Amino acid sequence: MIRYRRPLKLNIGLIIFSILFFYLVFTVYSYMRRPKIRFYEVETGGMVNDTGHTGLILRTEDVQTAPVPGYINYYIREGKRAAVGTRIYSLDETGSLRKYLEENSSNTDSLSEQNLRELKSRLSGFAVSYEPNSFKGVYDSRDSIQSALSEYTSMNVLYSLDQTLRDNGITFTQVTSPESGVVSFNVDSYEGLTADQVTAEHFDSGSYRPSWLTAGELADSGMPIYKIIPSEDWQVVFPLTEEEDARYADRQSLRILIKGYDTPLTGDFHELTGADGGRYGVLTFHQFMVRFVSDRYLDFQIVSGTDSGLKIPRSAITEKLFFTVPKEYLTNGGNSVNAGFIAERYAQDGTAEAVFVPAEIFYESTDSCYIDASGKGPLNAGDYIIRPGSDERYQIGATANLQGVYNINKGYAVFKQIEIIEENDEYVTIRRGTSYGLNVFDHILLNGSEGSEGEPIYQR
């Protein structure tokens, strides 16, 4: 008996599936093994000085005192603008109003939606600027919020109970504003202080003790109750080191970045000598005073650059070696608009001929242009180029380093020269609009040492 071998039947579907499976495995493996390069997107902006400053806020502040003794109740909130004759607070001399409010507090202590939003805003501001080591800031914020809470409650009650109080024969002294301006209940001893009177002791925020009178407290006659700020102009005075004194001596304005605020502010700037002989900087602003009406100190950093520059990390900066060629040898070839050089080439029979060679220009100085010296370019050391319109020859060989970064917009590394304007430990500001430089939103290697000219880049 002879056995016949069954013919081999190929399953085309299984073969195709196997090929696809192994290709997928290979692709995933290759991707996992492929080095991932981090990149940075170029942005505009100046340099932020790492040195933090604490400034003393000075304003025109007119302190108003209690005309008679009594329990205080408010009609207006902190930071609100009052016109002449606006009711600011009342003084309950007999205590009858205070007694009535206590007896009817269950019906009158609700807060409006606007009150709740303002309290949430205060809490959010505190959370943004909170520092674990600054216990004083916690107490100041607590006092401010407690004052605001009692102020809202008192204000809501009094506005709704005016007629009821009159019907019950309850009398109290109402105090109105003698001038128009922003109202603040944060009274301290620095009202009336001018920039030239400032000393180092004024910057000891640990000993700073503002007074916050809450609704229901007893105020004596002549006690400071609130202050009116009639002008939007305000100043920030801060100490200067010798280095800063020299650095900003010729500046007429400075931009600062305030802690907890994303938008920088620009103020008029000048320097002066304080009452203790120290050197101080004075920033004058003409708007946004109401944002900081409850503050006496301001933490900020100086933005020392300008928006005309580009901001990049220091880690992206690297150096590359280039051939330097006299600019008079640079030309355009025939009908081509590409820049390049007329190179001397030799045929197999030894005869010389002039050939136009396109070349990428990485930078131009006053008398030289810079071309690739990595060996991957069209010209190498020892090659001769011919000056257009003459028989003068120049041998490629002189080199120089350029400082720059690797641009990866096209999926491969391209060196771009940079001109540094200002720098700090982490970032530099470079000149914008240079012929062979960067533009805003360009992608560059975050670590310049990881790149090389023409290398494919896989961004992540």
C-alpha positions in Angstrom: 0.0 0.0 0.0 1.4 3.3 -1.1 0.6 6.4 0.9 0.3 9.6 -0.9 1.4 12.8 0.9 -1.3 15.3 1.1 -0.5 18.4 -0.9 0.5 21.3 1.4 -2.3 23.9 1.6 -1.2 27.4 2.4 -3.5 29.5 4.4 -3.0 32.9 2.8 -5.0 34.7 5.5 -2.8 33.2 8.3 0.3 34.2 6.5 -0.8 37.8 6.0 -1.9 38.0 9.7 1.5 36.6 10.8 3.3 39.2 8.7 1.2 42.0 10.1 1.6 40.7 13.6 5.4 40.6 13.4 5.5 43.9 11.7 3.5 45.4 14.5 5.7 43.9 17.2 8.8 45.2 15.3 7.3 48.7 15.1 6.4 48.8 18.8 9.8 47.5 19.7 11.6 50.0 17.5 9.5 52.8 18.9 10.2 51.8 22.5 13.9 51.6 21.7 13.9 54.9 19.8 15.3 57.8 21.9 12.6 60.3 22.8 13.6 63.9 22.5 12.0 66.6 24.7 11.4 69.9 23.0 10.6 73.5 24.0 8.3 75.9 22.2 9.9 79.3 21.8 7.9 82.1 23.4 8.1 85.9 23.6 8.8 87.6 26.9 11.4 89.2 29.1 13.6 87.7 31.7 12.3 87.4 35.3 14.9 88.3 37.8 15.2 85.4 40.3 15.6 87.8 43.2 12.4 88.5 44.9 11.5 91.9 46.3 9.2 93.0 49.1 7.9 96.5 48.5 6.1 98.9 50.8 2.8 100.2 49.2 2.3 104.0 49.7 -0.9 105.8 48.7 -2.8 109.0 49.5 -4.8 107.9 52.5 -7.1 110.1 54.6 -7.9 108.5 57.9 -11.3 109.2 59.4 -12.0 108.9 63.1 -15.1 108.2 65.2 -17.0 111.4 66.1 -18.6 109.8 69.2 -18.1 106.5 71.0 -20.4 103.6 70.1 -20.7 100.2 68.6 -19.8 100.2 65.0 -21.8 98.8 62.0 -20.9 99.1 58.4 -22.8 100.1 55.3 -20.1 99.7 52.7 -17.5 97.0 51.8 -13.7 97.1 51.8 -12.4 98.3 48.5 -15.6 99.9 47.3 -15.8 103.5 45.9 -17.8 106.0 47.9 -19.1 109.4 46.7 -19.3 112.4 49.0 -22.2 111.9 51.5 -22.2 108.1 51.1 -23.1 106.2 54.4 -19.9 104.5 55.5 -20.8 103.2 59.0 -23.0 103.9 62.1 -22.2 104.3 65.8 -24.7 102.9 68.3 -24.0 105.0 71.4 -26.6 103.3 73.7 -26.2 99.7 72.6 -29.8 99.4 71.7 -29.1 98.7 68.0 -26.5 96.1 69.0 -29.0 94.4 71.4 -31.7 94.4 68.7 -29.4 92.8 66.2 -28.4 90.1 68.6 -32.0 89.3 69.5 -33.0 89.1 65.8 -29.8 87.7 64.3 -31.5 84.4 63.3 -33.6 86.3 60.7 -30.9 88.7 59.5 -27.6 86.9 59.2 -27.9 85.5 55.7 -25.3 86.4 53.0 -26.0 87.4 49.5 -24.6 85.6 46.4 -22.3 88.5 45.8 -21.0 88.3 49.4 -20.3 84.7 49.0 -18.5 85.2 45.7 -16.3 87.9 47.2 -15.4 85.7 50.2 -14.5 82.9 47.9 -12.3 85.3 45.9 -10.5 86.3 49.0 -9.9 82.7 50.0 -8.7 81.8 46.5 -6.2 84.7 46.6 -4.9 83.5 50.0 -4.5 80.0 48.7 -2.4 81.2 45.7 -0.1 83.4 47.7 0.2 81.0 50.8 3.6 80.3 52.1 4.0 77.7 54.9 6.7 79.8 56.7 4.6 83.0 56.7 2.3 82.6 59.7 1.7 86.3 59.8 0.1 86.1 56.4 -2.3 83.5 57.7 -3.4 85.8 60.6 -3.7 88.8 58.4 -5.9 86.9 56.0 -8.0 85.5 58.8 -8.6 89.0 60.2 -9.4 90.4 56.8 -12.0 87.7 56.1 -13.5 87.9 59.5 -13.8 91.7 59.1 -15.4 91.2 55.7 -17.8 88.6 57.0 -19.1 90.7 59.8 -19.2 93.7 57.5 -21.4 91.9 55.0 -23.8 90.7 57.7 -24.0 94.1 59.3 -24.5 95.9 56.0 -27.3 93.5 54.8 -29.1 93.9 58.1 -28.9 97.7 58.3 -30.1 98.3 54.8 -33.1 96.1 55.2 -34.0 97.3 58.8 -33.8 101.1 58.5 -37.6 101.5 58.8 -38.0 98.8 61.4 -35.3 100.5 63.6 -37.0 103.8 63.4 -40.4 102.2 64.3 -38.7 100.7 67.4 -37.3 104.1 68.4 -33.7 102.9 68.0 -31.4 105.8 67.2 -27.7 105.8 66.2 -25.2 108.1 64.5 -24.7 107.7 60.8 -21.3 108.7 59.5 -20.9 109.7 55.8 -17.9 110.1 53.6 -16.5 113.7 53.5 -14.9 113.0 50.1 -15.0 110.6 47.2 -12.6 107.7 46.9 -12.0 104.0 47.7 -12.8 102.9 51.2 -10.5 100.7 53.3 -10.9 99.6 56.9 -7.3 98.4 57.2 -5.8 101.2 59.3 -2.2 101.2 60.3 0.5 103.8 61.2 1.8 104.2 57.7 -0.8 106.6 56.4 0.9 109.8 55.3 4.3 108.1 55.0 6.2 109.4 51.9 8.9 107.6 49.9 11.8 109.8 51.2 10.8 109.0 54.8 11.2 105.2 54.4 13.8 103.3 56.4 14.8 99.7 56.6 12.5 99.3 59.7 9.5 99.8 57.6 10.1 96.6 55.8 9.9 94.4 58.9 6.6 92.9 58.1 6.8 90.7 61.2 6.2 93.7 63.4 3.5 95.2 61.2 0.2 95.4 63.1 -2.8 96.8 61.2 -6.1 97.3 62.9 -9.3 95.7 61.6 -12.5 96.8 63.4 -15.3 94.3 62.9 -19.0 95.1 63.1 -20.3 95.2 66.6 -17.0 96.3 68.2 -17.0 99.3 70.6 -15.1 102.3 69.1 -13.9 105.2 71.3 -14.3 108.8 70.2 -11.4 109.8 68.0 -10.4 106.2 67.2 -9.4 105.7 63.5 -12.2 103.8 61.8 -11.5 103.8 58.1 -9.6 105.7 55.4 -10.5 107.2 52.1 -8.1 106.8 49.2 -9.0 109.5 46.7 -6.5 108.8 43.9 -5.7 105.8 41.7 -2.0 106.6 41.9 0.1 104.5 44.2 3.7 103.7 44.8 5.8 100.6 45.7 9.1 101.4 47.5 11.7 98.6 47.8 15.4 98.4 49.0 18.1 98.2 46.4 21.4 96.4 46.5 24.5 98.1 45.2 24.3 95.9 42.1 20.6 96.8 41.5 21.3 100.5 42.2 23.8 100.5 39.3 21.7 98.2 37.0 18.5 100.3 37.2 20.1 103.8 37.6 19.2 104.8 34.0 15.8 103.1 33.8 12.7 105.3 33.8 10.3 102.4 34.0 10.3 98.7 35.2 8.0 95.8 34.6 7.2 93.6 37.6 5.5 90.2 38.1 3.4 90.1 41.3 3.0 86.9 43.2 -0.4 85.5 42.5 -1.0 87.5 39.3 -0.2 86.4 35.8 -0.1 89.8 34.1 3.0 91.9 34.7 2.6 95.6 35.6 4.7 98.5 34.2 5.4 101.4 36.5 7.4 104.6 36.4 10.7 104.1 38.2 13.2 106.3 40.0 15.7 105.8 42.8 16.1 107.9 46.0 18.0 107.9 49.3 15.8 107.1 52.3 15.7 108.7 55.7 18.3 106.1 56.9 20.7 106.8 54.0 19.8 103.5 52.2 19.1 103.4 48.5 15.5 102.6 47.5 13.6 102.1 44.2 10.2 103.7 43.7 7.7 102.3 41.3 4.7 104.6 40.5 1.5 103.1 39.1 -1.6 105.0 37.9 -4.1 102.1 37.9 -5.0 98.9 39.6 -4.7 100.5 43.1 -8.0 98.9 44.2 -6.6 95.4 43.7 -4.1 95.9 46.5 -6.2 98.4 48.7 -6.0 96.0 51.7 -2.3 95.3 51.4 0.7 97.3 52.7 3.4 94.9 51.4 3.8 93.5 47.9 6.0 90.6 46.9 7.2 90.8 43.3 10.0 90.0 40.8 11.4 92.4 38.3 11.0 91.5 34.6 14.3 92.8 33.2 13.8 92.0 29.5 11.3 93.2 26.9 8.6 91.6 24.9 10.6 92.2 21.7 12.9 89.3 22.6 12.4 85.5 22.6 12.7 83.4 25.7 14.5 80.0 25.6 16.0 77.7 28.3 19.7 77.7 28.8 19.8 73.9 28.5 18.9 74.3 24.8 22.0 76.3 23.9 24.9 74.5 22.3 27.9 75.4 20.1 28.7 74.2 16.6 31.8 74.5 14.4 31.5 76.2 11.0 33.7 77.2 8.1 34.1 80.9 7.7 34.1 82.2 4.1 34.6 85.8 2.9 31.2 87.2 1.9 32.5 88.4 -1.5 32.7 84.7 -2.6 29.0 84.2 -2.0 26.8 84.2 -5.2 23.6 82.8 -6.8 24.0 80.1 -9.4 22.6 80.7 -12.9 18.8 80.8 -12.8 18.7 79.6 -9.3 17.9 81.8 -6.4 19.8 79.6 -4.0 22.9 81.0 -2.4 26.2 79.2 -2.9 29.8 79.3 -4.1 31.7 78.6 -7.3 33.8 75.6 -6.4 36.8 74.3 -8.3 36.3 70.7 -9.3 38.5 68.2 -11.1 37.4 65.8 -13.8 38.8 62.3 -14.1 41.3 63.5 -16.7 42.7 66.1 -14.3 41.2 69.2 -15.9 39.7 71.8 -13.6 36.2 73.2 -14.0 34.1 75.8 -12.1 30.9 74.4 -10.7 28.2 76.2 -8.7 27.6 74.5 -5.4 24.5 75.5 -3.3 25.3 75.9 0.3 23.2 76.7 3.4 24.2 79.8 5.2 23.9 79.6 8.9 25.0 83.1 9.8 26.5 86.2 8.3 28.8 88.6 10.1 30.2 91.9 8.7 32.7 90.2 6.4 32.1 86.4 6.6 29.4 83.8 6.1 29.3 80.6 8.0 28.7 77.2 6.4 28.6 73.6 7.6 31.9 72.1 8.7 30.6 68.7 9.8 31.7 66.9 6.6 28.1 66.5 5.5 28.0 69.8 3.7 28.9 70.4 0.0 32.3 71.9 0.8 35.1 70.4 2.9 38.4 71.6 4.2 40.9 72.0 1.4 38.4 72.8 -1.3 38.9 75.9 -3.4 36.2 78.4 -4.3 36.5 81.1 -6.9 35.5 84.7 -6.4 32.7 85.7 -8.9 34.0 87.9 -11.7 37.7 87.2 -11.1 40.3 84.5 -10.9 40.8 84.9 -7.1 40.7 81.6 -5.2 40.1 80.9 -1.6 40.8 77.6 0.2 38.2 76.4 2.7 39.7 75.9 6.1 39.2 78.7 8.6 36.7 77.8 11.3 34.8 79.5 14.1 32.2 78.4 16.7 28.6 79.8 16.8 26.2 79.7 19.7 22.8 78.4 18.9 20.0 75.8 19.3 18.6 73.0 17.2 15.3 73.8 15.5 13.2 70.7 14.9 10.1 72.1 13.1 10.7 69.9 10.0 11.3 66.6 11.9 15.1 66.8 11.9 17.6 69.0 13.7 18.6 72.3 12.0 21.1 74.5 13.8 19.9 78.1 14.4 22.3 80.9 15.5 21.2 83.1 18.5 22.1 86.4 19.9 21.7 86.6 23.7 20.3 89.9 25.1 19.9 89.0 28.8 20.2 85.8 30.8 19.7 84.3 34.3 20.4 80.8 35.7 17.5 79.1 33.8 16.6 81.2 30.8 18.0 83.6 28.2 16.4 86.3 26.2 17.6 86.3 22.6 17.2 88.8 19.8 14.1 88.4 17.7 13.9 88.8 13.9 17.5 87.8 13.0 18.1 86.5 9.5 19.1 83.0 10.4 17.6 82.8 13.9 14.4 81.7 15.6 10.8 82.8 15.5 8.1 82.6 18.1 6.4 79.1 18.4 9.4 77.4 16.9 10.2 74.0 18.4 13.7 73.5 19.6 15.6 70.7 21.5 15.3 71.2 25.2 18.7 69.7 25.6 21.0 71.1 22.8 23.7 68.5 23.5 21.3 65.7 22.3 21.1 67.0 18.7 23.3 66.9 15.6 22.7 68.5 12.2 20.2 66.7 10.0 19.4 64.0 12.7 15.7 62.8 12.6 13.9 64.0 15.7 10.9 62.2 17.3 9.1 64.7 19.6 7.3 63.8 22.7 
